[in-house]
Amino acid sequence: MAVSGVRVGVVGAGVMGAGVAQNLGQVGHDVVLVDISEDVLKVAREKIELNCRMSRMLGGPAVDADEVLARITFSIDLASLADVEALIENITENEKLKKDLYPKLDAIVQRDAVFVANTSAVPITRIASWTTRPSQVAGVHFMNPVPMKPAVELIPGVHTSPESLERVRQLVISMGKKPIDVNDASGFVSNRVLMLTVNEAAYLVYEGVATAETVDEVFRSCFGHPMGPLETADLIGVDTILYSVEVLYEHFADSKYRPCPLLKQMTDAGLHGQKSGRGFYRYGPDHKAQNAAKNRLAAVPTES
Ligand SMILES: NC(=O)c1ccc[n+]([C@@H]2O[C@H](COP(=O)([O-])OP(=O)(O)OC[C@H]3O[C@@H](n4cnc5c(N)ncnc54)[C@H](O)[C@@H]3O)[C@@H](O)[C@H]2O)c1
């Protein structure tokens, strides 16, 4: 596979899919970005345009938004993925949804294509088993926001061939990222630790030990972390955190991954974080990303 001008299918145009598509477009690949919803695609297009225009301000390279958008085809039709050389799947962190999708992709996408699963916690070997091409399936755990992050976890499944892994590695390198090799296990390295931390931080708020703002302040001021765990939860998506913790809980059958009820309640309430305008904090022109004082007595962040 050439390392530039590759035709790449990106499935799922949410937080990660939009970022992956933008990053691919920025480095000269042709992208087919597919979602089930026209509305999501419209938002993804706007987000990509804005993020390209703001790239320089956010510490990234100067990016020509028009050039990037010209390389991306937006579609709700899986059939438009037929001739891609590589496919990066970024749909909702729900095993059932992913399990429904992979056989369809397997039937549609040309036989030579490699499949890349961008999942937070589902093991790659399991995902590969939903296709008839397990030797051509690998995991890449991208970090968020994708265009700004310098490294990924690269994960082979049990049956991934060295040739396919190398193709995926070269694709990742072409995106300006360092692949860090890790073995296949639910949550890989990063989320095995991060999801537990975020889940436990949610318990601190749930139990009234501290507000979200205080929890994050401890991590920022005491440990020097650039973001606290609950700001991170809002960035990742509170729903995605919950689904990931549930996947870890199911895979390890270990109570240490028991999902915090507050994450469930917030997910049910649509408090999904930055992408929905409200999570542990509020987002938008009228709200600074905080409402911790309001959180002090209530488990779920209250209206401000
Ligand atoms: N958010 C993060 O920080 C992060 C980081 C690394 C990996 N991930 C993983 O990336 C994946 C996507 O996460 P996200 O944060 O972008 O989620 P998201 O909720 O923002 O977006 C998911 C998108 O998938 C779409 N979708 C659902 N079913 C589909 C289908 N059958 N076909 C096409 N599109 C479909 C939805 O419409 C939605 O737009 C998840 O597996 C997640 O665990 C997320």
The ligand as a Gaussian input file, in Angstrom:
#p B3LYP/6-31G(d) Opt

LIG

0 1
 N      -14.374000       9.522000      22.071000
 C      -13.112000       9.170000      22.271000
 O      -12.338000       9.918000      22.887000
 C      -12.596000       7.851000      21.730000
 C      -11.210000       7.625000      21.712000
 C      -10.721000       6.445000      21.141000
 C      -11.604000       5.517000      20.614000
 N      -12.956000       5.753000      20.674000
 C      -13.830000       4.745000      20.084000
 O      -14.189000       5.204000      18.780000
 C      -15.506000       4.735000      18.466000
 C      -16.391000       5.934000      18.135000
 O      -16.448000       6.767000      19.281000
 P      -17.012000       8.268000      19.186000
 O      -16.553000       8.955000      20.398000
 O      -16.694000       8.830000      17.847000
 O      -18.588000       7.987000      19.292000
 P      -19.781000       8.942000      18.830000
 O      -20.941000       8.542000      19.636000
 O      -19.347000      10.366000      18.838000
 O      -20.015000       8.553000      17.284000
 C      -20.419000       7.277000      16.873000
 C      -21.034000       7.423000      15.493000
 O      -21.284000       6.119000      14.946000
 C      -22.462000       6.219000      14.171000
 N      -22.977000       4.876000      13.914000
 C      -23.589000       4.028000      14.778000
 N      -23.898000       2.872000      14.143000
 C      -23.468000       3.008000      12.862000
 C      -23.493000       2.154000      11.719000
 N      -24.020000       0.922000      11.773000
 N      -22.966000       2.602000      10.556000
 C      -22.428000       3.856000      10.473000
 N      -22.355000       4.707000      11.528000
 C      -22.873000       4.287000      12.710000
 C      -23.395000       7.100000      14.994000
 O      -24.413000       7.663000      14.204000
 C      -22.396000       8.148000      15.528000
 O      -22.337000       9.273000      14.657000
 C      -16.003000       3.945000      19.688000
 O      -15.757000       2.580000      19.505000
 C      -15.150000       4.534000      20.808000
 O      -14.999000       3.646000      21.879000
 C      -13.472000       6.901000      21.194000

